[in-house]
């Protein structure tokens, strides 16, 4: 068999990615899950690290000085969690919406609605925490 010296053999066809039931997954779904997994991994690994206090710093008291400080901390954490979740929903919805497949476009639209609800919750969380704080105090 005489072959050209620069001839490369054709690669074997790749097996399509399937779900647990053996149904073939579209490429956008595979890209979406990969992107989501990488995003989650980056967020988890880039979290701030706690630093130990120096030995000569004395005793450290981890108590809130007032109920207002506790309420403010809850408000900040709630806003951050809701805004982060809404941003993740927005990113996933954008990827689904731009895929071009009819099913994924509809899921993308629902994702945009979910992101809007999440951002509204993040904006309203100070009011909600203040109302709950008034009930407790």
Buried (B, 14 or more C-beta within 10 A) or exposed (E): EEEEEEEEEEEEEEEEEEEEEEEEEBEBBEEBEEEBEEBEEEEEEEEEEEEEEEEEEEEEEEEEEEEEEBBBEBBEEBBEBBBEBBBBBBBBBBBBBEBEBEEBEEBBEEBBEBBBEBBEBBEEBBEEBEEEBEEEE
